[in-house]
Amino acid sequence: MAEAKGLVKEPTPRRLRKYVAQCLGLKAYLRCPGDGRSQGRTAATALLWALFMGVLLRRAAFAGIEALVCSRARRALAVSQSFGDDALGYFTERLDPAVTRQAAVTALRHTKRHKAFDHCPFIGLALDGTGAGRSRQKGCNLGRPYCNQKRAILGYHHQLVLLSVVGTALTLPLDVEPYGPGDSEYRAGRRLLRRVVGNLGRRFADYVVVDGDYATAPFLHDAGHLGLSVVARLKSNLPELFAAAKKRFCRQPPHQVFRHGKDRVEIWDADDFDPWETLRWPTVRVVFTASTSPTAR
């Protein structure tokens, strides 16, 4: 009996739901996820939890979720009633995204409050472009055409900017911002960063990681006003800074050398490069790295 008491309980959907509701503070969200249906026979909480289970079991397609909730596994999954994939479509099309965004923020705040990030010296945010939902016909105003080499339209897809929490033991996707025709990843990324920091608070994260396309004065000023440092990849979009850094570092020995596994890593670091004309910074820091693998020799 003493050994039995010391055993860790196996995870089940019901225990997972209790953890999500209590430890992550999402009890209210599970009950009221922002359901915008004017009519609906299936409870929103059943549909939402079925979506969670579908993602965890890698059956995220609506037809796969329908097969789960219409099988004998439904009760074990803690889904209160069965339904079809059309009910899921009707439900998700009318969900208020602001409610889900706030739920994700609530879960992150609870995670940080429970000291899950205490071992992390710095918490960061990462912005990157992604896509989803291809179709041959344009289904909504956000659909962007994709073409072949002859510029003939092959179909439409949705493009998004994804923001994730990084610098912790897990990379945690937090929010997305779509952008349609006439918009751009850059503008969507600026909107997304302002919204996320507004929801999380200025003290949650320390820095933001972006691709070189975001290394422009407006975005860097945005991040500075939000209390964030910026880690941006230096590419040919800033040719003068790139050339100055390359010229200086090629004449110097590396400032640090260490081993990462079997690789030899060299680092050059200087924080006194001149900013470009529109950037209201006194100086710019550039870090250059080079690694050598024994298999590459």
C-alpha positions in Angstrom: 0.0 0.0 0.0 2.9 2.4 0.8 4.3 1.8 -2.7 0.9 2.3 -4.3 0.5 5.7 -2.6 3.9 6.8 -4.0 2.9 6.1 -7.6 2.3 9.0 -9.9 -1.2 8.9 -11.4 -1.3 8.3 -15.1 -2.5 11.3 -17.2 -6.1 11.0 -18.5 -8.3 13.5 -20.3 -10.3 14.1 -17.2 -7.2 14.9 -15.1 -5.8 17.0 -17.9 -9.1 19.0 -18.0 -8.9 19.6 -14.3 -5.3 20.8 -14.6 -6.2 23.2 -17.5 -9.1 24.5 -15.5 -7.4 24.9 -12.1 -3.6 25.2 -12.6 -3.8 27.2 -15.8 -6.8 29.3 -14.7 -8.9 28.5 -17.8 -12.1 27.3 -16.1 -14.0 30.3 -17.3 -12.7 29.9 -20.8 -13.7 26.2 -21.0 -17.2 27.2 -20.0 -17.5 30.4 -22.2 -14.9 30.4 -25.1 -16.5 33.2 -27.0 -19.2 31.3 -28.8 -20.8 33.5 -31.4 -23.4 31.0 -32.7 -27.0 32.2 -32.8 -28.1 28.6 -32.9 -26.3 25.5 -31.7 -27.5 22.2 -30.3 -24.0 21.2 -29.1 -22.6 22.8 -26.0 -19.6 25.1 -26.7 -17.6 23.4 -23.9 -18.0 20.0 -25.6 -16.8 21.3 -29.0 -13.9 23.2 -27.5 -12.6 20.3 -25.4 -13.0 18.0 -28.5 -10.7 20.4 -30.4 -8.1 20.1 -27.6 -8.3 16.4 -27.6 -8.0 16.3 -31.4 -4.8 18.3 -31.2 -3.3 16.2 -28.5 -4.2 12.9 -30.3 -3.0 14.4 -33.6 -6.5 14.1 -35.1 -7.0 17.8 -35.6 -9.0 17.5 -38.8 -12.7 18.0 -38.2 -13.5 14.6 -39.7 -11.0 12.9 -37.4 -12.5 14.6 -34.3 -16.0 13.6 -35.5 -14.8 10.0 -35.6 -13.5 10.2 -32.1 -16.5 11.8 -30.5 -18.9 9.4 -32.3 -17.0 6.3 -31.1 -16.9 4.5 -27.8 -13.8 6.7 -26.8 -16.0 9.8 -26.3 -16.6 9.2 -22.6 -13.0 8.5 -21.9 -12.1 11.8 -23.6 -14.4 13.7 -21.3 -16.5 15.0 -24.2 -20.1 15.3 -23.0 -21.9 14.7 -26.3 -21.3 13.5 -29.9 -21.5 15.8 -33.0 -20.5 16.1 -36.6 -17.7 17.9 -38.4 -20.2 20.5 -39.7 -21.0 21.5 -36.1 -17.2 22.1 -35.5 -17.1 24.3 -38.6 -20.1 26.3 -37.6 -18.6 26.7 -34.1 -15.0 27.7 -35.1 -16.1 30.2 -37.8 -18.0 32.2 -35.1 -15.6 32.0 -32.2 -14.4 35.4 -30.9 -10.6 35.3 -31.3 -10.1 37.9 -28.6 -11.4 35.5 -25.9 -9.0 32.8 -27.0 -6.1 35.3 -27.1 -6.9 36.3 -23.5 -7.1 32.7 -22.4 -3.6 32.1 -23.8 -2.4 35.1 -21.9 -4.1 33.9 -18.7 -2.4 30.5 -19.0 1.0 32.1 -19.5 0.6 34.4 -16.5 -0.4 31.5 -14.3 2.6 29.5 -15.6 5.0 32.4 -14.7 3.3 33.0 -11.4 3.8 29.4 -10.5 7.6 29.9 -11.1 7.8 27.7 -14.1 10.2 30.2 -15.7 12.3 31.0 -12.7 15.3 29.0 -14.1 15.2 31.1 -17.3 17.5 34.2 -17.0 15.6 36.0 -19.8 12.2 35.4 -21.4 11.9 36.3 -25.1 9.3 36.7 -27.8 9.9 35.4 -31.4 8.1 36.7 -34.5 8.0 34.7 -37.8 5.8 34.2 -40.8 3.8 31.1 -41.5 0.9 30.0 -43.6 -2.2 27.7 -43.5 -5.3 26.7 -45.4 -4.8 26.4 -49.1 -7.7 26.1 -51.5 -8.3 26.5 -55.3 -11.0 29.1 -54.8 -10.9 32.3 -52.8 -12.9 31.6 -49.6 -12.5 35.0 -47.8 -10.9 38.4 -48.1 -7.7 37.2 -46.3 -6.9 34.7 -49.1 -3.7 35.5 -50.9 -3.1 34.1 -54.4 0.0 31.9 -55.0 1.3 31.5 -58.6 3.5 29.4 -60.7 6.6 30.7 -62.6 4.3 32.0 -65.4 2.4 34.0 -62.8 -0.8 32.0 -63.3 -2.8 31.8 -60.1 -2.9 28.2 -58.8 -5.0 28.9 -55.7 -5.2 30.8 -52.5 -3.8 30.5 -49.0 -3.7 32.3 -45.7 -0.5 33.9 -44.5 0.1 34.8 -40.9 2.6 36.1 -38.4 3.1 33.8 -35.4 4.4 35.0 -32.1 5.9 32.5 -29.6 7.4 32.7 -26.2 11.1 31.6 -26.3 14.0 31.3 -23.9 12.2 28.8 -21.7 12.3 25.0 -21.6 9.4 25.0 -24.2 8.7 27.2 -27.2 5.1 28.3 -26.6 3.1 29.7 -29.5 0.9 32.5 -28.2 -0.9 34.5 -30.9 -1.2 35.0 -34.7 -2.0 37.9 -36.9 -3.3 37.3 -40.5 -2.5 39.5 -43.4 -4.4 39.6 -46.7 -3.8 41.1 -50.1 -2.4 44.7 -49.9 -1.0 44.0 -46.4 2.4 42.6 -45.5 4.1 40.4 -42.9 6.0 43.4 -41.7 2.9 45.4 -40.9 1.1 42.4 -39.4 4.2 41.7 -37.2 4.1 45.3 -35.8 0.4 45.0 -35.0 0.9 41.6 -33.4 3.9 42.7 -31.2 2.0 45.7 -29.9 -1.1 43.6 -29.1 0.8 40.8 -27.3 2.8 43.2 -25.1 -0.4 45.1 -24.3 -2.0 41.8 -23.2 1.0 40.3 -21.4 2.3 43.5 -19.8 5.6 45.2 -20.4 7.4 43.2 -17.7 6.7 39.8 -19.0 9.4 39.5 -21.7 12.9 41.0 -22.0 13.6 40.8 -25.8 12.1 40.0 -29.2 13.8 37.8 -31.9 13.0 38.7 -35.5 14.3 38.0 -39.0 16.4 40.6 -40.9 13.4 42.0 -42.7 12.3 43.5 -39.3 15.6 45.3 -38.8 14.1 48.7 -39.7 13.9 51.8 -37.7 10.1 51.8 -37.2 10.0 48.3 -35.8 13.1 48.8 -33.6 11.5 52.0 -32.2 8.3 50.1 -31.6 10.1 47.4 -29.6 12.1 50.1 -27.6 8.9 51.9 -26.7 7.5 48.5 -25.5 10.5 48.0 -23.3 12.0 45.2 -25.4 15.5 44.6 -26.7 15.7 43.3 -30.3 17.8 40.4 -31.6 17.6 40.7 -35.4 19.5 38.7 -38.1 21.9 41.0 -40.0 21.5 40.5 -43.7 22.0 42.4 -47.0 19.0 44.7 -46.1 21.6 46.7 -44.1 24.6 46.6 -46.5 26.6 49.4 -44.9 26.4 47.9 -41.4 27.0 44.4 -42.7 30.1 45.5 -44.6 31.4 47.5 -41.6 31.0 44.5 -39.2 32.6 42.1 -41.7 35.6 44.4 -42.3 36.2 44.9 -38.6 35.8 41.3 -37.5 37.8 39.7 -40.2 40.9 41.5 -38.9 40.4 40.4 -35.3 40.7 37.1 -33.5 37.4 35.9 -32.0 36.4 37.4 -28.6 35.2 34.0 -27.3 35.8 30.4 -28.3 33.9 27.4 -26.8 32.8 23.9 -27.6 29.2 23.0 -28.3 29.1 19.3 -28.6 31.7 18.4 -31.2 31.6 21.9 -32.8 34.0 24.7 -32.2 32.2 28.0 -31.9 33.8 31.4 -32.4 32.1 34.7 -31.4 32.9 38.3 -32.3 31.0 41.0 -30.4 31.1 44.8 -30.6 28.5 47.4 -29.5 29.8 50.6 -31.0 28.7 50.4 -34.6 27.1 53.5 -36.1 23.3 53.4 -36.6 21.7 54.2 -40.0 20.1 57.6 -40.6 16.6 56.9 -39.5 17.4 54.9 -36.4 17.3 57.0 -33.2 19.9 54.9 -31.4 23.4 56.1 -30.3 25.1 52.8 -31.4 24.2 49.3 -32.7 25.6 46.0 -31.3 26.7 43.3 -33.8 27.4 39.7 -32.8 29.0 37.4 -35.4 29.3 33.7 -34.9 31.1 31.0 -36.8 31.1 27.2 -36.1 33.4 24.5 -37.3 32.3 20.9 -37.2 34.8 18.0 -37.4 32.6 16.3 -40.0 33.0 19.3 -42.3 36.8 18.9 -42.5 
